[in-house]
Every structure is written in C-alpha cells, then in structure tokens.
Amino acid sequence: MRLQYALNPGGFLSLGGALPESWRFWCFSIASSGVMLAFAGLLLARGKSMTPTAFVALALVLGGGIGNLIDRWTQNGLVTDFLNLGIGPVRTGIFNIADMALCLGALILIASYPHAPKPKPAIDETLLS
C-alpha cells in the first residue's frame, strides 16, 4: 500500500476528469452526488421495508458519497485521493476511503439483489378467484 496524494477532478479513477469544469460540476456535484445521495437518503429513511444488508449497503453508498461531495464543495470540484494498492508494477488507481465505501456498498447491493425478498401483492389473489 502506498500513500500518494492526488487531487481528482473526475469520478472513479478520474473518469470524466477531462470534461470542462462546468460539465464536471453538473455531472459530479449535482447529478451523481446530489440527486443520487438524496435518493439513497430517502430510501434509508424508509428503511423499515428493506433488509439489514440493503440498509448497510445504502448507508455505505450514502456515507462515501457525502464524503466525496464535501471534498468537491470545499476544494473547487476536486476530491482528495491518497491510497494506491498493488504489488511491484501492478498497481491500482489512486482512491480514497469514501471510494471504498461507495464501491463496497454498490457491490453488496448487487450481490444481495437476487436474494432480496419478493414484494407481496397488494391484493390477496386467492380472494379474486
């Protein structure tokens, strides 16, 4: 593990970092961060109808997203990245703890989706027969 300071103007692994500054603002600060975090927050607020696994996964996504959003707001649209993993010349991109939380939460959601309980019908179908 290497600690390596980097300011990231884009998203995951600098994706979109070469976009014009105004586009990056709308893509990362408003659309992906603001709207997606508001949606995750609303889902968490209604946590009674979700599994504990989904609740934890959404909390990780929300926490990681808020961390990156705070970075963007306080550093002119940039996120501080500092972790680089690898062995010898085989290395990952530079990322931060918030990125780890986001990715872990997303992976948990994806992995648990096939095992999610099926919603019950609003009307008992046996009464309709």
TIZANU-900521 format. One record per atom (N, C-alpha, C, CB): x, y negated, z negated; chain; atom name; residue in three letters. Coordinates in steps of 0.001 Angstrom, whole numbers. Each point is the difference from the previous one (the first is absolute). Glycine has a CB too. Layout:
X; Y; Z; tifi; kemi; drenmar
X; Y; Z; A; CA; ala;
...
END
This chain:
X; Y; Z; tifi; kemi; drenmar
843; 1171; 0; A; N; met;
-843; -1171; 0; A; CA; met;
888; -1234; 0; A; C; met;
-1847; 1236; -1212; A; CB; met;
1559; -2154; 2108; A; N; arg;
717; -1273; 57; A; CA; arg;
-964; -1126; -337; A; C; arg;
1604; 903; 1736; A; CB; arg;
-1106; -1888; -2460; A; N; leu;
-747; -1230; -201; A; CA; leu;
519; -985; 1038; A; C; leu;
-365; 427; -2514; A; CB; leu;
-515; -875; 3376; A; N; gln;
399; -854; 1112; A; CA; gln;
-1075; -1070; 180; A; C; gln;
1280; 1901; 1137; A; CB; gln;
-929; -3158; -1382; A; N; tyr;
-945; -1114; 73; A; CA; tyr;
-370; -311; 1444; A; C; tyr;
958; -932; -2115; A; CB; tyr;
-2267; 825; 2375; A; N; ala;
-468; -373; 1335; A; CA; ala;
-1334; -720; -132; A; C; ala;
1201; 1972; 1056; A; CB; ala;
-1377; -3012; -264; A; N; leu;
-1290; -681; 86; A; CA; leu;
-692; 489; 1258; A; C; leu;
857; -2052; -1246; A; CB; leu;
-2028; 2632; 1078; A; N; asn;
-729; 634; 1094; A; CA; asn;
-1153; -903; 442; A; C; asn;
622; 2298; -869; A; CB; asn;
-582; -2786; 2107; A; N; pro;
-1104; -833; 486; A; CA; pro;
-1191; 810; 499; A; C; pro;
1679; -1704; 607; A; CB; pro;
-1502; 3002; -406; A; N; gly;
-1053; 829; 575; A; CA; gly;
-637; 919; -1023; A; C; gly;
1185; -105; 2159; A; CB; gly;
-1775; 1156; -1652; A; N; gly;
-634; 1000; -844; A; CA; gly;
968; 1135; -289; A; C; gly;
-2241; -597; 949; A; CB; gly;
1723; 1808; -1003; A; N; phe;
791; 1190; -297; A; CA; phe;
1178; 94; 962; A; C; phe;
-2049; 1179; -878; A; CB; phe;
3258; -1085; 331; A; N; leu;
1246; 84; 770; A; CA; leu;
117; -1122; 1042; A; C; leu;
-26; 2481; -349; A; CB; leu;
-396; -3679; -40; A; N; ser;
73; -1224; 821; A; CA; ser;
-890; 30; 1236; A; C; ser;
2308; -263; -804; A; CB; ser;
-3260; 1176; 860; A; N; leu;
-924; 46; 1128; A; CA; leu;
-733; -1334; 100; A; C; leu;
-275; 2508; -252; A; CB; leu;
332; -3134; 1392; A; N; gly;
-640; -1292; 217; A; CA; gly;
836; -1187; -436; A; C; gly;
-2129; 1152; -277; A; CB; gly;
3349; -911; -154; A; N; gly;
863; -1078; -462; A; CA; gly;
392; -991; 1074; A; C; gly;
828; 1560; -1665; A; CB; gly;
-910; -1162; 2929; A; N; ala;
378; -885; 1102; A; CA; ala;
-1178; -835; 513; A; C; ala;
1759; 1653; 629; A; CB; ala;
-2948; -1445; -1197; A; N; leu;
-1157; -795; 412; A; CA; leu;
210; -1463; -400; A; C; leu;
-1517; 2022; -233; A; CB; leu;
860; -2952; 927; A; N; pro;
75; -1405; -425; A; CA; pro;
-517; -154; -1435; A; C; pro;
-297; -751; 2400; A; CB; pro;
803; -245; -3102; A; N; glu;
-322; -164; -1420; A; CA; glu;
-1502; -107; -258; A; C; glu;
2196; -1122; -286; A; CB; glu;
-2913; 412; 1135; A; N; ser;
-1447; -145; -216; A; CA; ser;
-712; 1343; 151; A; C; ser;
120; -2368; 837; A; CB; ser;
306; 3197; 104; A; N; trp;
-599; 1331; 162; A; CA; trp;
293; 870; -1211; A; C; trp;
230; -190; 2488; A; CB; trp;
1025; 138; -2971; A; N; arg;
367; 795; -1182; A; CA; arg;
-861; -412; -1189; A; C; arg;
2369; 239; 850; A; CB; arg;
-2603; -1548; -992; A; N; phe;
-841; -472; -1108; A; CA; phe;
-1381; 630; 80; A; C; phe;
1266; -2169; -64; A; CB; phe;
-1899; 2115; 1233; A; N; trp;
-1348; 540; 150; A; CA; trp;
-22; 1528; -99; A; C; trp;
-567; -1967; 1432; A; CB; trp;
1588; 2621; -888; A; N; cys;
39; 1472; -35; A; CA; cys;
293; 537; -1399; A; C; cys;
760; -18; 2374; A; CB; cys;
244; -540; -3039; A; N; phe;
469; 588; -1256; A; CA; phe;
-579; -669; -1238; A; C; phe;
2073; 601; 1179; A; CB; phe;
-2231; -1912; -1189; A; N; ser;
-495; -676; -1190; A; CA; ser;
-1516; -28; -60; A; C; ser;
2050; -1375; 4; A; CB; ser;
-2712; 1273; 1111; A; N; ile;
-1458; -98; -8; A; CA; ile;
-650; 1351; 323; A; C; ile;
185; -2414; 681; A; CB; ile;
51; 2929; 516; A; N; ala;
-705; 1214; 440; A; CA; ala;
371; 1222; -827; A; C; ala;
-74; -948; 2289; A; CB; ala;
1315; 1368; -2214; A; N; ser;
344; 1259; -665; A; CA; ser;
-1; -139; -1512; A; C; ser;
1360; 627; 1980; A; CB; ser;
-787; -1688; -2497; A; N; ser;
82; -126; -1454; A; CA; ser;
-1316; -455; -603; A; C; ser;
2415; -515; 221; A; CB; ser;
-2880; -657; 189; A; N; gly;
-1197; -556; -622; A; CA; gly;
-1244; 846; 174; A; C; gly;
988; -2190; 371; A; CB; gly;
-1313; 2531; 860; A; N; val;
-1232; 751; 275; A; CA; val;
99; 1427; -536; A; C; val;
-389; -1404; 2049; A; CB; val;
1506; 2066; -1769; A; N; met;
147; 1394; -448; A; CA; met;
35; 91; -1526; A; C; met;
1246; 530; 2116; A; CB; met;
-572; -1459; -2774; A; N; leu;
61; 31; -1461; A; CA; leu;
-1362; -305; -606; A; C; leu;
2405; -694; 90; A; CB; leu;
-3142; -217; 510; A; N; ala;
-1356; -278; -488; A; CA; ala;
-869; 1249; 128; A; C; ala;
235; -2430; 653; A; CB; ala;
-113; 3132; 469; A; N; phe;
-766; 1231; 212; A; CA; phe;
388; 1067; -1033; A; C; phe;
-160; -532; 2466; A; CB; phe;
1474; 728; -2683; A; N; ala;
454; 990; -989; A; CA; ala;
-466; -393; -1399; A; C; ala;
2009; 530; 1428; A; CB; ala;
-1964; -1822; -1741; A; N; gly;
-466; -462; -1302; A; CA; gly;
-1481; 258; -206; A; C; gly;
1766; -1728; 46; A; CB; gly;
-2570; 1495; 995; A; N; leu;
-1435; 283; -99; A; CA; leu;
-262; 1489; -190; A; C; leu;
-465; -1990; 1437; A; CB; leu;
1202; 2822; -703; A; N; leu;
-166; 1450; -173; A; CA; leu;
364; 427; -1419; A; C; leu;
502; 340; 2436; A; CB; leu;
572; -912; -2970; A; N; leu;
407; 348; -1360; A; CA; leu;
-1032; -470; -1029; A; C; leu;
2402; -139; 714; A; CB; leu;
-2991; -1021; -476; A; N; ala;
-1008; -518; -919; A; CA; ala;
-1215; 920; -60; A; C; ala;
787; -2328; 477; A; CB; ala;
-1032; 3038; 607; A; N; arg;
-1105; 964; 48; A; CA; arg;
513; 1410; -250; A; C; arg;
-1239; -1479; 1610; A; CB; arg;
2262; 1620; -2439; A; N; gly;
711; 1246; -212; A; CA; gly;
-802; 1153; -551; A; C; gly;
1897; -1395; -333; A; CB; gly;
-3138; 1171; -101; A; N; lys;
-801; 1085; -566; A; CA; lys;
-267; 1108; 1003; A; C; lys;
-1042; -1647; -1519; A; CB; lys;
970; 1300; 2797; A; N; ser;
-370; 994; 1004; A; CA; ser;
1196; 617; 715; A; C; ser;
-2106; -1239; 294; A; CB; ser;
3312; 1072; -832; A; N; met;
1169; 577; 666; A; CA; met;
736; 934; -954; A; C; met;
213; -2046; 1459; A; CB; met;
596; 2904; -867; A; N; thr;
775; 941; -799; A; CA; thr;
1145; -740; -696; A; C; thr;
-598; 1893; 1581; A; CB; thr;
1111; -1353; -2678; A; N; pro;
1148; -635; -653; A; CA; pro;
1213; -118; 929; A; C; pro;
-828; 905; -2174; A; CB; pro;
1004; 84; 3047; A; N; thr;
1120; -47; 943; A; CA; thr;
-142; -1186; 945; A; C; thr;
229; 2496; -143; A; CB; thr;
-1417; -2693; 688; A; N; ala;
-242; -1130; 899; A; CA; ala;
163; -1321; -738; A; C; ala;
-1567; 1412; 1354; A; CB; ala;
1132; -1450; -2606; A; N; phe;
131; -1223; -804; A; CA; phe;
1469; -366; -191; A; C; phe;
-2153; 542; -1182; A; CB; phe;
2983; 430; 811; A; N; val;
1437; -248; -183; A; CA; val;
645; -411; 1323; A; C; val;
57; 1669; -1893; A; CB; val;
-413; -984; 2973; A; N; ala;
571; -322; 1311; A; CA; ala;
-348; -1431; 407; A; C; ala;
-155; 2422; 658; A; CB; ala;
-1098; -2814; -831; A; N; leu;
-399; -1373; 333; A; CA; leu;
672; -1013; -910; A; C; leu;
-2186; 861; 817; A; CB; leu;
2376; -516; -2082; A; N; ala;
699; -901; -925; A; CA; ala;
1449; -199; 442; A; C; ala;
-1496; 757; -1886; A; CB; ala;
2139; 301; 2359; A; N; leu;
1370; -132; 519; A; CA; leu;
42; -899; 1234; A; C; leu;
537; 2284; -892; A; CB; leu;
-1476; -2096; 1798; A; N; val;
-69; -834; 1198; A; CA; val;
-240; -1459; -391; A; C; val;
-878; 1957; 1342; A; CB; val;
-51; -2182; -2251; A; N; leu;
-317; -1355; -437; A; CA; leu;
1189; -650; -705; A; C; leu;
-2403; 665; -221; A; CB; leu;
3044; 69; -687; A; N; gly;
1158; -536; -719; A; CA; gly;
1163; -329; 924; A; C; gly;
-708; 1313; -1973; A; CB; gly;
1012; -415; 2881; A; N; gly;
1084; -239; 950; A; CA; gly;
-313; -1163; 923; A; C; gly;
582; 2413; -105; A; CB; gly;
-1820; -2480; 547; A; N; gly;
-410; -1095; 876; A; CA; gly;
62; -1346; -702; A; C; gly;
-1462; 1587; 1218; A; CB; gly;
1032; -1633; -2465; A; N; ile;
68; -1251; -759; A; CA; ile;
1453; -422; -199; A; C; ile;
-2159; 575; -1166; A; CB; ile;
3021; 376; 868; A; N; gly;
1426; -319; -164; A; CA; gly;
591; -618; 1252; A; C; gly;
191; 1867; -1620; A; CB; gly;
-456; -1278; 2769; A; N; asn;
512; -550; 1264; A; CA; asn;
-658; -1329; 343; A; C; asn;
437; 2322; 798; A; CB; asn;
-1721; -2462; -1118; A; N; leu;
-692; -1254; 281; A; CA; leu;
563; -1144; -850; A; C; leu;
-2069; 1301; 596; A; CB; leu;
2368; -1037; -1847; A; N; ile;
614; -1018; -865; A; CA; ile;
1345; -416; 586; A; C; ile;
-1167; 950; -2043; A; CB; ile;
1941; 24; 2487; A; N; asp;
1283; -314; 658; A; CA; asp;
-226; -923; 1206; A; C; asp;
944; 2232; -753; A; CB; asp;
-1893; -1892; 1604; A; N; arg;
-258; -797; 1207; A; CA; arg;
-417; -1427; -355; A; C; arg;
-674; 2092; 1212; A; CB; arg;
-171; -2244; -2228; A; N; trp;
-474; -1326; -393; A; CA; trp;
1103; -853; -620; A; C; trp;
-2253; 984; -356; A; CB; trp;
3168; -352; -356; A; N; thr;
1034; -770; -706; A; CA; thr;
1290; -148; 792; A; C; thr;
-983; 798; -2113; A; CB; thr;
1122; -90; 3237; A; N; gln;
1250; -36; 760; A; CA; gln;
-215; -299; 1481; A; C; gln;
940; 1614; -1628; A; CB; gln;
-1887; -2500; 1923; A; N; asn;
-221; -415; 1391; A; CA; asn;
-283; 1157; 952; A; C; asn;
1477; -1911; -460; A; CB; asn;
-2279; 2857; 48; A; N; gly;
-384; 1106; 876; A; CA; gly;
981; 1151; 51; A; C; gly;
-1176; -1658; 1309; A; CB; gly;
2180; 1649; -2188; A; N; leu;
1003; 1073; -15; A; CA; leu;
-205; 896; -1219; A; C; leu;
1640; -1486; 1218; A; CB; leu;
-1247; 2740; -1089; A; N; val;
-54; 964; -1104; A; CA; val;
1421; 436; -307; A; C; val;
-2329; 800; 657; A; CB; val;
2661; -762; -1944; A; N; thr;
1331; 439; -408; A; CA; thr;
57; 1520; -18; A; C; thr;
311; -2093; -1367; A; CB; thr;
575; 2661; 2153; A; N; asp;
253; 1444; 9; A; CA; asp;
1407; 227; -540; A; C; asp;
-1568; 383; 1987; A; CB; asp;
1788; 770; -2646; A; N; phe;
1306; 202; -625; A; CA; phe;
436; 1450; -136; A; C; phe;
-442; -2064; -1196; A; CB; phe;
-378; 3020; 1547; A; N; leu;
369; 1411; -152; A; CA; leu;
312; 629; 1350; A; C; leu;
-1437; 151; -2045; A; CB; leu;
2514; 628; 2087; A; N; asn;
407; 699; 1212; A; CA; asn;
441; 1391; -432; A; C; asn;
710; -2160; 1203; A; CB; asn;
-1397; 3185; -713; A; N; leu;
310; 1383; -380; A; CA; leu;
654; 737; 1157; A; C; leu;
-1928; 3; -1605; A; CB; leu;
2722; 997; 1279; A; N; gly;
579; 817; 1046; A; CA; gly;
1222; 758; -470; A; C; gly;
-867; -1607; 1644; A; CB; gly;
1407; 2370; -720; A; N; ile;
1230; 745; -238; A; CA; ile;
930; -320; 1164; A; C; ile;
-1194; 1881; -1296; A; CB; ile;
2334; -2485; 991; A; N; gly;
954; -364; 1047; A; CA; gly;
-620; -960; 995; A; C; gly;
1123; 2205; -273; A; CB; gly;
-987; -1901; 1564; A; N; pro;
-534; -911; 1010; A; CA; pro;
-1518; 118; 207; A; C; pro;
2215; 128; 1098; A; CB; pro;
-2838; 899; -1657; A; N; val;
-1446; 185; 151; A; CA; val;
-687; -775; -1123; A; C; val;
290; 2307; 1090; A; CB; val;
-915; -3446; -755; A; N; arg;
-568; -897; -987; A; CA; arg;
-1426; -392; 366; A; C; arg;
2291; -847; -507; A; CB; arg;
-3043; 457; -484; A; N; thr;
-1336; -541; 238; A; CA; thr;
124; -1479; 311; A; C; thr;
-1058; 1711; -1534; A; CB; thr;
-59; -2317; 1874; A; N; gly;
-41; -1460; 80; A; CA; gly;
29; -553; -1416; A; C; gly;
-1299; 54; 2189; A; CB; gly;
1409; -1346; -2298; A; N; ile;
20; -647; -1315; A; CA; ile;
-1445; -279; -410; A; C; ile;
2296; -1051; 433; A; CB; ile;
-2652; 1379; -1676; A; N; phe;
-1366; -142; -476; A; CA; phe;
14; -416; -1463; A; C; phe;
-802; 1728; 1651; A; CB; phe;
-380; -1874; -2249; A; N; asn;
-86; -373; -1412; A; CA; asn;
-979; 910; -739; A; C; asn;
549; -2381; 596; A; CB; asn;
-713; 2139; -1884; A; N; ile;
-877; 837; -823; A; CA; ile;
-1464; -126; 457; A; C; ile;
1596; -267; -1949; A; CB; ile;
-2004; -936; 2331; A; N; ala;
-1375; -187; 473; A; CA; ala;
-263; 848; 1244; A; C; ala;
-7; -2338; -939; A; CB; ala;
985; 2411; 1830; A; N; asp;
-148; 851; 1193; A; CA; asp;
-167; 1466; -398; A; C; asp;
1388; -1624; 1334; A; CB; asp;
-640; 2043; -2355; A; N; met;
-112; 1389; -465; A; CA; met;
-1404; 267; -537; A; C; met;
2462; 33; -556; A; CB; met;
-3013; -978; -220; A; N; ala;
-1344; 166; -547; A; CA; ala;
-1033; 63; 1123; A; C; ala;
699; -1212; -2092; A; CB; ala;
-579; 306; 3062; A; N; leu;
-920; 3; 1140; A; CA; leu;
29; 1325; 754; A; C; leu;
312; -2465; 196; A; CB; leu;
879; 2920; 125; A; N; cys;
139; 1251; 771; A; CA; cys;
-480; 1201; -798; A; C; cys;
1941; -988; 1220; A; CB; cys;
-1589; 1045; -2510; A; N; leu;
-439; 1120; -833; A; CA; leu;
-1521; 9; -106; A; C; leu;
2158; -89; -1302; A; CB; leu;
-2760; -1069; 1066; A; N; gly;
-1455; -76; -81; A; CA; gly;
-665; 438; 1292; A; C; gly;
234; -1845; -1637; A; CB; gly;
299; 1382; 2771; A; N; ala;
-565; 390; 1300; A; CA; ala;
146; 1500; 233; A; C; ala;
538; -2278; 908; A; CB; ala;
621; 2835; -1244; A; N; leu;
205; 1442; 175; A; CA; leu;
-940; 812; -883; A; C; leu;
2390; -440; 572; A; CB; leu;
-2597; -7; -1802; A; N; ile;
-923; 704; -899; A; CA; ile;
-1417; -48; 562; A; C; ile;
1453; -570; -1984; A; CB; ile;
-1864; -595; 2484; A; N; leu;
-1339; -107; 593; A; CA; leu;
-156; 943; 1186; A; C; leu;
-119; -2384; -745; A; CB; leu;
1119; 2409; 1615; A; N; ile;
-58; 868; 1177; A; CA; ile;
-12; 1469; -402; A; C; ile;
1196; -1749; 1333; A; CB; ile;
-334; 2114; -2286; A; N; ala;
90; 1400; -426; A; CA; ala;
-1257; 457; -731; A; C; ala;
2470; -258; -166; A; CB; ala;
-3124; -645; -555; A; N; ser;
-1164; 412; -785; A; CA; ser;
-1305; -124; 780; A; C; ser;
1220; -701; -2044; A; CB; ser;
-1199; 68; 3204; A; N; tyr;
-1239; -205; 754; A; CA; tyr;
-729; 1302; 342; A; C; tyr;
1032; -2049; 927; A; CB; tyr;
-342; 3101; -426; A; N; pro;
-739; 1230; 323; A; CA; pro;
-627; 658; -1232; A; C; pro;
1553; 332; 1915; A; CB; pro;
-1052; -679; -3095; A; N; his;
-489; 620; -1229; A; CA; his;
-1005; -890; -723; A; C; his;
2169; 1211; -200; A; CB; his;
-2527; -2327; 800; A; N; ala;
-941; -918; -635; A; CA; ala;
-1377; 652; -80; A; C; ala;
1303; -1990; 855; A; CB; ala;
-2019; 1739; -1956; A; N; pro;
-1350; 576; -103; A; CA; pro;
-924; -613; 1049; A; C; pro;
341; 390; -2467; A; CB; pro;
-1197; 448; 3020; A; N; lys;
-942; -453; 1017; A; CA; lys;
-1119; -788; -686; A; C; lys;
540; 1997; 1498; A; CB; lys;
-961; -3126; -904; A; N; pro;
-1091; -763; -614; A; CA; pro;
-1308; 779; 63; A; C; pro;
1145; -2141; 632; A; CB; pro;
-1930; 1997; -1680; A; N; lys;
-1293; 676; -37; A; CA; lys;
-1000; -812; 806; A; C; lys;
506; 1007; -2270; A; CB; lys;
-1415; -332; 2974; A; N; pro;
-996; -751; 778; A; CA; pro;
-896; -822; -927; A; C; pro;
37; 1784; 1785; A; CB; pro;
-486; -2932; -1284; A; N; ala;
-849; -882; -804; A; CA; ala;
-1363; 647; -253; A; C; ala;
1184; -2010; 954; A; CB; ala;
-1637; 2830; -25; A; N; ile;
-1306; 670; -135; A; CA; ile;
241; 1494; -68; A; C; ile;
-1205; -1852; 1260; A; CB; ile;
547; 2509; -2194; A; N; asp;
118; 1449; -119; A; CA; asp;
-689; 635; 1216; A; C; asp;
58; -119; -2567; A; CB; asp;
737; 760; 3429; A; N; glu;
-529; 566; 1243; A; CA; glu;
-971; 1142; -219; A; C; glu;
2095; -667; 1076; A; CB; glu;
-2053; 1315; -2247; A; N; thr;
-928; 1108; -249; A; CA; thr;
-1423; -533; -177; A; C; thr;
1857; 1340; -1077; A; CB; thr;
-2003; -2599; 653; A; N; leu;
-1336; -566; -155; A; CA; leu;
-638; -328; 1337; A; C; leu;
694; -913; -2193; A; CB; leu;
143; 733; 3227; A; N; leu;
-525; -354; 1319; A; CA; leu;
-560; 1200; 753; A; C; leu;
1641; -1851; 72; A; CB; leu;
-1309; 3089; -466; A; N; ser;
-451; 1169; 730; A; CA; ser;
-1415; 385; -341; A; C; ser;
2321; 763; 76; A; CB; ser;
END
